[in-house]
Amino acid sequence: MSERHLKIGHAATRLAALAFRKYAPALHRYIERRMRRPEVAQDLTQDIFERFLQIEDTDVVRNPQAYLFGIASHVVREALFREDQSLVMFDSEAVEEGAQQLDNALPDNVAERLSLQQDLKRALAELPTMHRTVLLLVKRDGLSYEETSRKTRLNVNTVKTYVFEARARVKLILKDRQE
């Protein structure tokens, strides 16, 4: 390791230590307000400072607070995205209800319904994660656009756009499979 790298590493460590003392409490509060599970704030705060320590040239950091909050917004967005992927869950009651409806269905319809169900499942799997999540929250779970917006932390207009795009894509996928 060159002498220059040692100087840069030392400067970054010093800057990070100073920034940690000064901004860690505010970053922690920032994260707690934005996460669904505030107990992850400590780990995410640590992640922010680990990323901050990776800065090779501290001269680019003119405003450490703004730089840290920029990193924080990325860390929070990534964490929320990981959480959003777990929003779509298996609903055993819906499966039981569907099974009862299948039992009551005419034998001719059972095969057709199963085929349609499998096609729909495959079409949903082909959607981007957030499109699928938003579509299921609105159409399956009956949430309003506003409720879905709060739950996914997306803008209401983005939710509407994702629902529209997801429905159009599912229709197109199902149509292609039928041809």
N, C-alpha and C positions, 0 to 999 in steps of 0.2 A: 504494500500500500504506500502510495507516495505521500510526501510531506503535505502537499496541498490537500489531499483527501483527508488527512488527519485533522488539519486546520478546519476544513469545511465541516467534518463530522463533529468536532468539538463545538464549533459555533452553532450548529443545528441543535445539539444537545443543550447548550446553554440557553438558546432562544426558546426551545421547547419547555425547559424547566421553568423559565420565567413566565411563559405564556400559560403553563399549567396552573401555577399559583394564582395568576391573575384572572384567567378566564374559565377554568374548570367548573366552578359553581354555576356560572351563567350557561355554559354548554349543557351541563347536566339538566338544568331546568328546561332549556330549549328542547332537549330530547324527550324529557318526561311529558311535556305538553303535546308532543306530536305522535308518540307511540301509543298503541292500544294497551301495551303492557309496560307500564313505567318501570318495572323492576329490571328491565334490560338497559336502562339508561347508563348505569355504571360501566357495563361492558362496552357499550357504544362510545361512551366518552373516552375510554381507554383506547378503543380502535381509532378514534379521531387523532389522538396524540401519537399513536404508533405511525399513522400515515404522515403526520406532521414531521416526525423524526426522519422520515425518508427523504426529505428535501435535501438535495445536494448543494444547492446554492442559496444560502439564506438571504443574499442580497435581493432576490426577487420578491421577498416578503416585506413589503413596505408597511403593511397594516396587518399585524398578526391576528388581531381579533376578526377582521373581515375574512382573512384567509382560513382561520379555524372554522368560522361559521359556514364558509363555502364548503369545506370538507364535511362539516356536520350535515349540511343539507343532502349531500350525496350519500353519506352513511345512513341517514334516516330513510331516504328514498329506497336504498337497497334493502334495508331491514323490513320496511313496509311491503316491498315487493315479495320478499321471502314469506312474510306473514300472509299476504294475499293469496299466494299459491295454496295455502292451507285452508282458505275460506270455503272452497268447494269440497264438501264432505259427502260421504255415503250416508243416505237416509234410510235406515232399516224399516221405518214405518211406511215410507213411500213404496219400498219394494214389496212389503207384505200386502199393502193395499193394491198394488199393481198385480200381484199374484192372485189375489181374490178376484179381481176384475177379469183376469185371464181364465180363471176357473169357470166364471159365469159366461164367458164368451162362447159363441158358436164355434164348433171345431174348424169350420172353414176360415174363420177370422183369426184363429190363434196363430197359424203359420204366417199369415200376412202381417199381423201385429208384431210378432217376434222379429220378422225381417225388417219392418219399419223401425222398430226399437233399436236393432243392431245398427242399421244405417244411420239413425240419428246419433247414436253413441259415437260412431266413427266420425261423423261430421263434426260433432262437438269437439272431439279430440284433435281435429285438424285446425281448430281456431287458435289464434294466439291466446295465451293464458288470461290476460286481462279482458279480452273480448268475451271469452267463455265465462269468466267469473261474473262479469256485469250482466250478460244475457241470462245466466241462471238465477242471479239474485232478483232480477226484474221479472222474468217470465215464470220461473219455477217457484221462487219464494214469495213472489207478489210484492216485493218492495217497490216503493216509488222511486223515481229518478233521484229525488233529493235524499232519500234514505240510503240508496245505493251510493250516491256521491259521498255521504258522510262515512259510510262503512269502508269504501275503497279509497277514500281521500282523493278522489278525482273530481274535477270540475263537473257540474251538472250537464253542461253542453257536451263535454267529453263522454259522459255516461250515455247520453242520447245518441251520440255519433257511434259509439261502440255497439250499442244495441242494434241500431239500424244496420251497421256494417256486418255484424255477426248474423243477424237474421237473413240478410241478403246472401251472405256466403253459405250459410247452412242450406238455404233454398237451392242455390246453385249446385252445391255438392250433391244434395238429394236428387236433383233433376238429372245431373250427369250420371248418377248411379242407376237411375231408372231407364235411361236410354240404352 
